[in-house]
Amino acid sequence: MKILSIEIGVDVTHVLEMDYRVKNPKVYRSFSFQTPVGVIGEAGVRKSEEFRTALHKLLDANKIKTRKTLFVVNSGKIASREVLIPMIKRKPYQGFLKYKFSRFLPGRFIPVPAGIPE
């Protein structure tokens, strides 16, 4: 299955048409373009007609018709961290998450109960 991967950075946006969920993914087409000023802000990605127009023109120019798309936002203003959590029983899970995430995220963190293993 082909997928369109769009990585929106503060300065540059990278676009790849590639295989998805395969052992050795193949890149079919790719291009990059300057991300318009103001697209990445404090709250994440903002609507931008300039960005939309540039992306559509380059998709047409590169003859990319893939519909399934994966967006990645690359910004220093968005917190991202991978944390390994060991298997623990259900009861102490909530307290463990509060402790673990309070070390990485400023302010008050309230974990969402969905996805807690039985």
Secondary structure, 3 states (H helix, E strand, C coil): CEEEEEEEECCEEEEEEEECCCCCCCEEEEEEEECCCCCEECCEECCCHHHHHHHHHHHHHCCCCCCCEEEEEECCCCCCCCCCCCCCCHHHHHHHHHHHHHCCCCCCCCCCCCCCCC
